[in-house]
Amino acid sequence: MSFFRSGVVSLIVASALSGQAMAKTACDTASDGQIEISMKEVGAAIGYMWGHGTLTYGGQRYPISVKGGGALALGSATVTGTGCVSNLARLVDFEGTYWTVGGDAAVGSGPAGIVMENAKGVDMSFSGRTHGAHLSGQISRLYFKIDSF
């Protein structure tokens, strides 16, 4: 009974985190760039995420990759979506490790959202869709890299 109850609480927390992140992803005039990305995530207590996409910044498009992980993930899923990049003064500031709090819950399909920041003060807010059987409510480190840089 306790396991079921904690699973329901995790699902509620993950849904709340997704909704919070989804609400913050509308790009405004202060945004410095935008990402489009597709990621895979697998987890069995510890989750791992990797993927590729595009950063649009200063009228240019740059191929990017991401990898990393965190605790409290179960299952596997594909996550696709877009995000706003803020406080990006120089392109080189984009690369690095971003800390995130996020979550998703999906059996088939569902919303996903991540809000993250790196040590250089660059912020990203991402929203998208998750496809697969997955439950996540995690604190993670994700490393973003510009592939052609």
C-alpha positions, 0 to 999 in steps of 0.5 A: 500500500505504501508503494502505491501511495508513493507512486501516486504522489510521485505522479502528482509531483511530476505532473505539477513540475511539468505544468510549471515548466510548460507555463514558463516556455512562451518566448518573449522579446527578452529571449535570446534564442530558441532550441528545438530538440528530441531526446530519449530518456531511460530510467530504473531509479536513475535516469539517463537522457540524450538527444540532438536538436538545433539552437537558433541564435543571432539569426543562425542555426547551430546543431546541438547535442545533450546528455545527462541524467538524474535521480527518480526516473522509471521507464523509457520515453522519447521527449520532443519540443521547443524551448526559450534560451535567455541571458545568452550574451555570447554563443560560447555561454550556451555550452555547459552543464545545466541543472534542472528540476523537471518531471513527466508522466506518460503512458502513451503520451503526455506533457513534459517540461524542464526549466534549467540554468547553467553556471554562466547564468543562461536560462532555458525553459523547455516544453514538449511531449513525452511518448512512451511509458515513463514516470519522472520527477527529478533533479538532473544535470544535462550537458549541452554542446554545440556540435559544430562549434 
